[in-house]
Amino acid sequence: MTIRHWKGPSGTTSQPKSGNWNKSNNWSPSGVPVGGDDVVLGGTSTYTLTLNISATPNLQSLTINDGSATLAIGSATLNVTGTSSTAINVTAGHITIAGGKINDAGGMALTSSSSSLSGWGSVAGSLSGNGTVTASGGTLNLTGTVNGPQLLIATAAGSDLKIDGTATPTGAIAISSANQTLEIGAAGSLTIGAAETVSAGHIQLDGGSLADASGIALSTGATLSGKGTVSAAVSGAGTITANGGILEFKNAVDGSGPTSSFQIANVAGSDLQFDSSVGATGIDPIVTFNGATGVLDLGSNLGTFQGVIANFASGDAIKVAGATSATLDSTGKVLSVFNGSTLQGTLTFTSSYTGDTFSVSNGTITVSVPAPPTVTVSNVINGPSDSNNASLNGFNAIPPDNALAVSATDVLMAENDAIEITNRSGTVLLSPEALSTFFSSVDSGYSLTDPRALVDPVTGNFIVTCDALTTNSSGAVTGSSVLYAISNSTDPTGGWTFGNVNTTYTINNVATWADQPTIASNGSYLDVTSAQFGVSSGQYVDNAVTIIPLSGGASTAYNLGNAADYRPVAVLGGDYFVGYTGNALSIMFNSNGSNTFTSASISLGSIDVGNGAYTAAQRGSSVLLDAGDGAVANAVYAKGYIYAVFEVIPPGSTQPAAHWVKIDASNNSLVAQGNITGPGGAAAFNPSIAVDANGDVLVNFTSSSSSMYPGAFAAVMPAGSSSFLAPVQYGSSNAPETATFGVTNNDIRWGDYSTAVADPSAANGFVVSNEIVPSAQSIFNNAPWATVTADITLSGGSSAAVVTASSTSTPTSSNTASVNLSPLTAATYTENHWIGGPATVASHDAANLPSFGPILGGGSSGFDRDPHSPASLGLLVDYMASAFADRSVGLMGTPMGDDPATAATPQLLTTSHG
């Protein structure tokens, strides 16, 4: 055994120099230390001895007594096997480590306050004295007994002081940076002798114990997590997480001050256990379950548990010693826990568990949460496409203006400018044929557009309408009619009765023509609402309703004013007309086709920051989709409520969303409303709404973005819920919508409608239809849209399990007025033209249908031009968007043209002839 003093290269034992361990001449006597040697770093100079070997032999002792000396262990291993508690004795000076290891069988004494150990690595052996131990740049793992030195954690990234032995520092361990972690290992025990405040950073327990008689305070942003035992009063606004085992708190938690956030991780075995009180009067910390395996163990302390529980779900458990039963209150948020008939206390939840079942077994409370209903898509039918226009009509048309009518056995689909009938499974009963062929008995050479369709809810007969425009030699619209067809039975392949109503009305001495007629039927009347445009000006004038008796009597028309673009909602004994006026709904009611209308304006709050004209990006093209406007898309009546859907730009967003509302028709009050967006918050537009016999609500819509082709989606809100399930996709596009026509200001027309109806053969289902793009545009298919129809079924599960919020209720105000007019008669030429002798689909099919080849010119054929433009006829591009863009007032705001006080007053409309 030899005592070897470090002198370094060209140094002396009294004035050592920096150098490497493995040089013989750096030692006195000469020679690298061997097993059993005593190593001394002395002198009075500033130097560093670098341990540049992988591991030292087993030294008897190491002494550092120069305050400016440093032993740099780095990633090497220092082995000292002397059994003295001061086998490593740092009376002055420093030891640094960077991933290495110190094996000290006896102990390390950091004798003076100027002696230190710092860095990261592992120290196996006891630590004593008055010096400092600092974890810096990584994990410094102390596996022995630590008694005396001050424990520090540097603010360098990743600095972690890990206690894997027993440590009893007299002072607090400063933790004030997110880079700092105090870790107590599985075998670790840390007892802090002063109040511990963690203003930032982390305390991590791996199964060991943490004690502090003076308490631990966690500030906002600070965390305590893992598994183990905490014997300290804990307070503050930090986050505490049980993770992977039992995290037990022996003392009171959150007895004063701000509340902590308690979490139970989604990791098997995570158990948060309280052995004392939690919270106090007015202090209610939230305990959140984050997975289906968590446990909250309250032992015998339910009476002093002031916490509130969130996300408790099937598979989670709450333990209360002695509990035998539990009862949920009427709100679904408070659970009373009993031992026999004795109330032990209550548990409070952040959300309602009404409809769920709580069970208690051996003091463990669990909940059975029913699964949410599932939404399935079936019977997908590929409907008419623009290729039908090329073959049947000799032109392309854009947009399709989707229409759908469904019975228990049949499906009728109509688009611009073709109609098709299948059975519910998609078997074709009427091959696609031109609207002009279908309506040939009442078509006087009109340009036909805007088909609509429905099944009358009383008779079960099919009804199809379309807008019929007359034009002059330059292509300007000079008048309009509504063509309609009513099946003579519930079989749409049988006989039909056809009619024609002139809708060229004079409003305020201005001749107007009708655009975008929309329909509703109640068994007695067919309501047709339309936007009226000046024949001379082409500007929007007012909204009108034409009421057509299904018995064949004379029709009557009224001016609904220009406060909104109204959609009809026919009910037995009357008709509602619903319009959106910008953050409010306007609802009018007409009883039995009379001349008496009541009107109400219902405030919806600040739901819309849009301007009423919307676009949406689409994948694969810089051309935007014309996403429509803010008008009500459609509205329905079900079980005393009116449901409507329209587009808005919600506050804080730049994308259109489908906004739905539910109105109590008995008092015109808002019941619920909300927004629906596409996947990942993509634009949702072109919506429609329906309510099935069970009371489930469906919103059908298109969604598109720069990373997604336009798709057809549907979202369902189960009856009894206030939230929609995640949307399902029933139609996909394979390309963007593009064409050589129908593009204005880089916007291409889309829609203008989707359709949703309740399935008449299933109380829990719907049938939906919308536009898609099946293939890329080419010279053979200039506007490659198609339509898709599908069944949407809601099955299984419980509405109580629907927790995704999509519904809000806004304090509502409404103004109601009633106008009683003298009986009015129809103007001379506003007739209901019945066609003598029923026609049949079979006779239409047998007609001489021309066969046209695909248009090859991509815009130069002479058939693919807008019939509303002054230039030409042929392509039926819906006119409404371009016309509304030029109107003196948009769809929202103070009505113009009529006195605002009387804008909703119905007026008799007369026919203008030129």
Summary of the structure (lengths in Angstrom):
residues: 914
radius of gyration: 40.0
end to end distance: 125.4
largest distance: 129.1
contacts: 3498
relative contact order: 0.08
helix: 4%
strand: 50%
